[in-house]
Amino acid sequence: MRTIARRTALVVAALLPLAACTPGDAGDAGGKTKLTIATFGEFGYAPLIAEYEKLHPDITVQNRVTDFDTHHKGLATQLATGRGAADVVAIEEQYMPQYRKAKDKFADLAGYGARELEKQWVPWKWAQGTDGAFVLGLGTDMGSLALCYRRDLFQAAGLPTDREEVAKLMPDWAAYAATAERFTAQTPNVKFADSAGTVYTAMLNQSPENYFSQRDDSFIADRNPSVRSAFFLSGGLAEKGQTAAATTFTQAWNVAIKQGSFATVACPAWMLSQIKEAGGDANRGKWDVTTVPGKSGNQGGSFLTVPKQGAHQKEAYELARWLTAPEQQKKLFLSDGILPSEPAVYEDPEVLAHADPYFGDAPTGRIFAASADQLRPNYRGLRDADVRPEFGRALGRIEERTDTVDQAWTKAVQQAQAALK
């Protein structure tokens, strides 16, 4: 599964100078060039890789799949030691600022013609993968947000169930919190949201700046009103017992989905497959999809990079270029619901017409494309991965009833500042 909920701190300073370069996998076999591609969770690449091998009979491709933390920790070690990295490596967008500072460990894709492809992506996505003239990675998907909700639970609470009416009911997060009050009053045994952390992340990702200033990368979480308002609204839901304290993609979350323990979750396109898997056939038709409060926001998205230590960098680039081409990105959306970061794809008539029967035939193509069109850049900062977990843990303490919202906020700011020292 593709997960971004669990965060692992990664410090570029730990990426020691490379020893003598060693290919990620020893040797080629049978006269064929062997390429490896490493991803965190399933990217839906298996059929595409089979197709690529048919188109390129002189190449064989192996896909290494590990979980989010193992993948990114492993890459840090591989780059530090100069050996073991795959020929093509996926990097989640939160880590791209750090790896742009370690660009000497990667092939400059501009040297293979990547800059000619720039118009393929939305501008902010392309910018995330570059550092001036240097092109570190080619964008895969993006996580433009919608709101997934349980129609049956909304009906039980006396709330509208039609997706257009639900969108009107909750145009912003203040209205979302007000709806949570109405829901809880009528259905006290069911929670309104999966977790405070999910709500917080969705709100935060609608802000142009989070914990760090785009101007000089200084820490601003303690004085950024967007961070404070997101924390206090989501923490307030937790303090009132309106969240299920089910962190996304944990076993508790899967069980809560299956049992119908909560009614809403801010969902990027790639999350729909996780809801289907957790909910199973018993929950088919109970979920629906509508516009997220605040209209848009991004959660997740990755890049394909080519570590410099590989023996087949040109061939690796060609594989990455092919996998991120609009034709392949369209196939991934139609088969796996993975939303591309390329306007030519998410504006494609077939994509726009796509509906998901599991979610009551919700027009997911149109909903996620509209969200994607309204996305704006979200500056992360070089040490986002060091700071962000502190605020997530603070929200968890509210759900555990060990801290009030005020106490959790104070501790989160202090611990974030300490993590930067």
PLY file of the C-alpha trace (Angstrom):
ply
format ascii 1.0
element vertex 421
property float x
property float y
property float z
element edge 420
property int vertex1
property int vertex2
end_header
0.00 0.00 0.00
1.09 3.54 -0.65
1.32 5.25 2.71
2.43 8.67 3.78
1.00 8.73 7.28
4.08 7.45 9.11
6.93 9.92 8.97
10.63 9.20 9.24
13.12 11.97 9.95
15.82 12.13 7.31
18.77 14.47 7.69
20.77 15.23 4.56
23.85 15.84 6.67
23.84 12.11 7.32
24.39 11.46 3.63
28.13 10.98 3.83
30.41 11.46 0.80
30.15 8.53 -1.55
32.68 5.77 -1.62
33.57 4.25 -4.97
30.35 3.94 -6.94
28.82 0.49 -7.15
25.77 -0.48 -9.24
22.60 -1.07 -7.29
22.40 -4.67 -8.54
25.34 -6.74 -9.62
25.56 -7.44 -13.33
23.14 -8.05 -16.17
21.81 -11.44 -17.15
21.19 -13.31 -20.36
22.50 -10.48 -22.50
19.78 -8.15 -21.21
20.24 -4.89 -19.33
18.80 -5.31 -15.85
17.13 -2.29 -14.27
15.66 -2.05 -10.78
13.01 0.40 -9.64
12.36 0.94 -5.92
8.99 2.20 -4.68
7.32 2.54 -1.28
4.18 0.49 -1.57
2.50 -0.47 -4.79
2.54 2.21 -7.47
0.51 0.02 -9.86
3.61 -0.52 -11.99
3.46 -4.32 -12.52
1.46 -4.26 -15.79
3.36 -1.23 -17.03
6.70 -2.93 -16.39
5.52 -5.99 -18.31
4.53 -3.72 -21.19
7.87 -1.92 -21.08
9.77 -5.19 -21.25
7.79 -6.19 -24.34
8.60 -2.86 -25.96
12.26 -3.21 -24.96
13.20 -6.90 -25.27
16.81 -6.11 -24.38
15.79 -4.82 -20.93
14.47 -6.58 -17.85
12.98 -4.60 -14.95
12.68 -5.62 -11.31
10.37 -3.67 -8.98
11.47 -3.52 -5.32
8.52 -2.70 -3.08
8.89 -1.86 0.62
6.94 0.24 3.11
7.34 4.01 3.36
9.77 4.16 6.27
11.94 1.23 5.17
12.21 2.67 1.68
13.35 6.15 2.67
15.64 4.96 5.47
17.20 2.48 3.07
17.78 5.14 0.44
19.62 7.33 2.96
21.95 4.42 3.78
22.45 3.50 0.13
23.41 7.02 -0.83
25.72 7.33 2.17
27.60 4.12 1.39
27.53 4.48 -2.39
25.99 1.10 -3.04
22.67 -0.73 -3.10
20.36 1.93 -4.56
18.00 0.90 -7.34
18.50 2.34 -10.81
15.22 4.28 -10.47
14.09 5.35 -7.00
10.77 6.91 -6.00
10.96 9.75 -3.46
7.88 11.12 -1.69
7.40 14.86 -2.12
8.10 15.82 1.51
11.70 14.64 1.10
12.44 16.40 -2.19
13.77 19.64 -0.61
16.30 17.62 1.38
17.46 15.57 -1.58
17.81 18.63 -3.76
20.52 19.64 -1.27
22.17 16.26 -1.91
21.88 16.45 -5.67
25.47 15.31 -6.19
24.23 11.80 -5.31
21.81 11.81 -8.27
22.01 12.00 -12.04
20.99 15.36 -13.49
18.04 14.36 -15.66
18.40 17.61 -17.61
21.42 15.99 -19.25
19.11 13.40 -20.80
16.60 15.93 -22.11
14.23 16.17 -19.17
13.80 19.93 -19.52
12.05 19.37 -22.83
9.28 17.68 -20.83
8.68 20.54 -18.38
5.26 21.53 -19.77
4.03 17.99 -19.13
3.42 18.80 -15.43
1.63 21.51 -13.50
4.25 24.19 -12.71
4.40 23.61 -8.95
4.97 19.87 -9.43
7.82 20.44 -11.87
9.37 22.99 -9.51
9.42 20.44 -6.67
11.66 18.19 -8.74
14.25 20.77 -9.78
16.98 22.88 -8.23
17.69 25.66 -10.68
19.02 24.04 -13.85
19.37 20.62 -12.16
16.47 18.18 -12.61
16.35 15.70 -9.73
13.14 13.81 -10.52
10.14 13.38 -12.78
6.74 13.73 -11.12
4.38 10.81 -10.77
1.08 11.38 -8.98
-0.33 14.07 -6.75
-2.74 13.84 -3.85
-5.38 16.45 -4.58
-8.02 16.15 -1.87
-11.69 15.28 -1.78
-13.91 14.28 1.15
-14.99 10.66 1.51
-18.11 10.22 3.65
-20.56 7.52 4.71
-23.95 8.18 3.19
-25.71 5.79 5.59
-24.21 7.43 8.67
-25.08 10.91 7.40
-28.64 9.74 6.86
-28.80 8.29 10.37
-27.71 11.68 11.72
-30.36 13.54 9.73
-27.79 15.19 7.46
-27.93 15.55 3.68
-26.55 12.58 1.77
-26.40 13.92 -1.79
-22.78 14.77 -2.61
-23.63 18.23 -3.93
-25.61 19.03 -0.80
-22.84 17.69 1.43
-20.37 19.98 -0.33
-22.66 22.96 0.32
-23.04 21.91 3.94
-19.27 22.04 4.55
-17.65 24.64 2.27
-14.89 25.31 4.83
-13.44 23.74 7.95
-15.43 25.86 10.36
-18.58 24.45 8.76
-17.04 20.98 8.96
-16.58 21.38 12.72
-20.15 22.68 13.06
-21.43 19.65 11.14
-19.45 17.41 13.47
-21.44 18.89 16.36
-24.75 18.10 14.64
-23.59 14.60 13.74
-22.38 13.76 17.25
-25.61 15.00 18.81
-27.61 12.50 16.73
-25.16 9.59 16.54
-23.03 9.69 19.72
-21.68 6.15 19.21
-20.06 6.99 15.86
-17.18 9.41 15.36
-17.28 12.11 12.72
-13.63 11.91 11.57
-11.02 9.17 11.54
-8.40 11.18 13.40
-7.43 14.70 14.35
-4.23 14.20 12.38
-6.06 13.66 9.10
-8.11 16.82 9.52
-5.04 18.77 10.60
-2.98 17.62 7.61
-5.74 18.45 5.15
-6.13 21.95 6.56
-2.39 22.53 6.72
-1.87 21.46 3.14
-4.23 24.18 1.98
-1.85 26.82 3.30
1.00 28.19 1.13
3.37 27.93 4.12
3.41 25.47 7.02
6.25 25.24 9.53
8.88 27.16 7.57
9.02 30.45 5.71
9.28 30.24 1.96
11.40 33.40 2.02
14.29 32.14 4.14
13.28 28.67 5.44
13.07 29.95 9.02
10.80 28.20 11.53
7.44 29.99 11.69
5.05 27.36 13.07
4.71 29.20 16.38
3.50 32.36 14.61
1.88 31.02 11.41
-1.90 31.45 11.88
-2.56 28.62 9.41
-0.72 26.12 11.60
-2.39 27.33 14.78
-5.93 27.36 13.35
-5.49 23.87 11.85
-4.15 22.53 15.15
-6.86 24.05 17.33
-9.76 23.06 15.07
-8.60 19.46 14.65
-7.52 19.26 18.30
-10.91 20.62 19.30
-12.62 17.76 17.45
-10.41 15.32 19.33
-11.04 16.97 22.70
-14.79 16.67 22.14
-14.49 12.98 21.32
-15.49 13.45 17.67
-12.51 11.56 16.19
-11.96 7.80 16.18
-8.24 8.19 16.97
-7.57 5.87 14.03
-4.37 6.94 12.34
-4.52 6.46 8.62
-3.33 3.07 7.34
-2.80 1.51 10.74
-4.63 -1.70 11.54
-6.92 0.33 13.80
-7.85 2.47 10.78
-8.59 -0.60 8.68
-10.83 -2.02 11.41
-12.60 1.33 11.85
-13.30 1.49 8.11
-14.67 -2.05 8.12
-16.84 -1.46 11.18
-18.13 1.96 10.12
-16.67 3.65 13.20
-16.37 7.08 11.59
-18.21 9.05 8.93
-15.67 11.22 7.09
-12.07 11.27 5.97
-10.21 13.81 3.85
-9.09 11.58 1.00
-6.58 12.05 -1.81
-7.32 10.01 -4.93
-4.90 7.23 -4.02
-6.68 6.65 -0.68
-9.84 5.35 -2.35
-8.22 1.99 -3.06
-7.22 1.72 0.61
-10.81 2.37 1.72
-12.03 -0.32 -0.68
-9.48 -2.81 0.58
-10.24 -2.11 4.24
-14.02 -1.90 3.79
-14.49 -4.93 1.57
-17.67 -5.85 -0.28
-19.81 -5.31 2.83
-19.24 -1.56 2.59
-19.69 -1.19 -1.16
-22.09 1.67 -1.89
-22.02 3.04 1.66
-19.22 5.51 0.93
-19.45 8.53 -1.36
-17.06 11.29 -2.46
-17.55 15.05 -2.55
-15.56 18.29 -2.50
-13.27 18.72 0.49
-13.82 21.73 2.79
-11.63 24.51 1.45
-12.04 23.11 -2.09
-8.56 21.63 -2.59
-5.19 20.82 -1.03
-2.54 18.19 -1.71
-1.55 15.15 0.33
1.23 13.08 -1.12
2.76 12.58 -4.52
6.13 11.29 -5.63
9.03 11.62 -8.05
11.18 9.12 -9.92
14.89 9.81 -9.53
18.08 8.17 -10.84
20.89 7.73 -8.28
24.31 8.45 -9.74
25.79 5.19 -8.47
23.83 3.14 -11.01
25.56 1.54 -13.99
22.71 2.24 -16.44
21.70 5.85 -15.83
20.55 6.62 -19.37
18.41 3.48 -19.52
17.06 4.26 -16.04
16.06 7.74 -17.16
14.28 6.32 -20.20
12.29 3.98 -17.94
11.38 6.84 -15.59
10.41 9.04 -18.52
8.17 6.32 -19.97
6.47 5.55 -16.65
5.68 9.24 -16.10
4.48 9.87 -19.66
0.81 10.88 -19.99
-0.18 7.61 -21.65
1.03 5.54 -18.71
-0.26 7.97 -16.10
-3.73 7.75 -17.63
-3.64 3.96 -17.39
-2.68 4.20 -13.71
-5.63 6.45 -12.91
-8.15 4.30 -14.75
-6.83 1.08 -13.18
-5.75 2.20 -9.70
-7.19 5.69 -9.16
-3.72 7.25 -8.92
-4.21 10.87 -9.97
-1.46 12.18 -12.30
0.17 15.56 -11.83
-0.23 16.25 -15.56
-3.12 18.41 -16.81
-3.27 16.60 -20.14
-4.22 13.46 -18.22
-6.60 14.67 -15.54
-8.36 16.85 -18.14
-8.69 13.90 -20.53
-12.39 13.21 -21.32
-12.07 9.55 -20.35
-10.54 10.48 -17.00
-13.15 13.18 -16.35
-15.92 10.69 -17.10
-14.54 8.09 -14.72
-16.90 7.06 -11.89
-16.27 4.63 -9.05
-19.04 2.09 -8.39
-17.73 1.28 -4.90
-18.40 4.91 -3.93
-21.94 5.04 -5.28
-20.74 5.86 -8.81
-19.21 9.09 -7.56
-17.68 11.03 -10.48
-14.19 10.71 -9.03
-12.46 11.80 -12.23
-14.31 15.11 -12.26
-14.06 15.67 -8.48
-10.31 15.10 -8.26
-9.60 17.00 -11.47
-11.46 20.03 -10.10
-9.46 19.77 -6.89
-6.22 19.48 -8.88
-7.03 22.60 -10.89
-7.26 24.64 -7.68
-4.04 23.37 -6.11
-1.46 25.96 -5.21
2.17 25.41 -4.13
2.64 24.33 -0.52
6.11 25.15 0.82
7.49 22.40 3.06
10.95 23.51 4.15
14.20 21.58 4.32
13.48 20.09 7.75
9.75 19.53 7.50
10.20 15.82 8.28
11.90 16.68 11.59
9.14 19.00 12.76
5.88 17.64 11.37
5.79 14.47 13.53
5.85 16.52 16.74
2.52 18.10 15.90
1.04 14.74 14.95
2.11 13.24 18.25
0.65 16.23 20.08
-2.74 15.66 18.46
-2.48 12.00 19.46
-2.05 13.04 23.09
-5.30 15.01 22.88
-7.09 11.93 21.57
-5.56 9.89 24.38
-6.88 12.45 26.88
-3.40 13.10 28.31
-3.20 16.72 27.11
-5.63 19.54 26.50
-5.43 21.36 23.19
-3.52 24.24 24.79
-1.07 21.92 26.50
-0.52 19.89 23.34
0.10 23.02 21.27
2.67 24.39 23.69
4.53 21.09 23.82
4.42 20.65 20.05
6.02 24.03 19.42
8.68 23.43 22.08
9.51 19.95 20.83
9.63 21.11 17.22
12.09 23.85 18.15
14.17 21.34 20.10
14.25 18.99 17.09
15.82 21.75 15.02
18.73 22.28 17.41
0 1
1 2
2 3
3 4
4 5
5 6
6 7
7 8
8 9
9 10
10 11
11 12
12 13
13 14
14 15
15 16
16 17
17 18
18 19
19 20
20 21
21 22
22 23
23 24
24 25
25 26
26 27
27 28
28 29
29 30
30 31
31 32
32 33
33 34
34 35
35 36
36 37
37 38
38 39
39 40
40 41
41 42
42 43
43 44
44 45
45 46
46 47
47 48
48 49
49 50
50 51
51 52
52 53
53 54
54 55
55 56
56 57
57 58
58 59
59 60
60 61
61 62
62 63
63 64
64 65
65 66
66 67
67 68
68 69
69 70
70 71
71 72
72 73
73 74
74 75
75 76
76 77
77 78
78 79
79 80
80 81
81 82
82 83
83 84
84 85
85 86
86 87
87 88
88 89
89 90
90 91
91 92
92 93
93 94
94 95
95 96
96 97
97 98
98 99
99 100
100 101
101 102
102 103
103 104
104 105
105 106
106 107
107 108
108 109
109 110
110 111
111 112
112 113
113 114
114 115
115 116
116 117
117 118
118 119
119 120
120 121
121 122
122 123
123 124
124 125
125 126
126 127
127 128
128 129
129 130
130 131
131 132
132 133
133 134
134 135
135 136
136 137
137 138
138 139
139 140
140 141
141 142
142 143
143 144
144 145
145 146
146 147
147 148
148 149
149 150
150 151
151 152
152 153
153 154
154 155
155 156
156 157
157 158
158 159
159 160
160 161
161 162
162 163
163 164
164 165
165 166
166 167
167 168
168 169
169 170
170 171
171 172
172 173
173 174
174 175
175 176
176 177
177 178
178 179
179 180
180 181
181 182
182 183
183 184
184 185
185 186
186 187
187 188
188 189
189 190
190 191
191 192
192 193
193 194
194 195
195 196
196 197
197 198
198 199
199 200
200 201
201 202
202 203
203 204
204 205
205 206
206 207
207 208
208 209
209 210
210 211
211 212
212 213
213 214
214 215
215 216
216 217
217 218
218 219
219 220
220 221
221 222
222 223
223 224
224 225
225 226
226 227
227 228
228 229
229 230
230 231
231 232
232 233
233 234
234 235
235 236
236 237
237 238
238 239
239 240
240 241
241 242
242 243
243 244
244 245
245 246
246 247
247 248
248 249
249 250
250 251
251 252
252 253
253 254
254 255
255 256
256 257
257 258
258 259
259 260
260 261
261 262
262 263
263 264
264 265
265 266
266 267
267 268
268 269
269 270
270 271
271 272
272 273
273 274
274 275
275 276
276 277
277 278
278 279
279 280
280 281
281 282
282 283
283 284
284 285
285 286
286 287
287 288
288 289
289 290
290 291
291 292
292 293
293 294
294 295
295 296
296 297
297 298
298 299
299 300
300 301
301 302
302 303
303 304
304 305
305 306
306 307
307 308
308 309
309 310
310 311
311 312
312 313
313 314
314 315
315 316
316 317
317 318
318 319
319 320
320 321
321 322
322 323
323 324
324 325
325 326
326 327
327 328
328 329
329 330
330 331
331 332
332 333
333 334
334 335
335 336
336 337
337 338
338 339
339 340
340 341
341 342
342 343
343 344
344 345
345 346
346 347
347 348
348 349
349 350
350 351
351 352
352 353
353 354
354 355
355 356
356 357
357 358
358 359
359 360
360 361
361 362
362 363
363 364
364 365
365 366
366 367
367 368
368 369
369 370
370 371
371 372
372 373
373 374
374 375
375 376
376 377
377 378
378 379
379 380
380 381
381 382
382 383
383 384
384 385
385 386
386 387
387 388
388 389
389 390
390 391
391 392
392 393
393 394
394 395
395 396
396 397
397 398
398 399
399 400
400 401
401 402
402 403
403 404
404 405
405 406
406 407
407 408
408 409
409 410
410 411
411 412
412 413
413 414
414 415
415 416
416 417
417 418
418 419
419 420
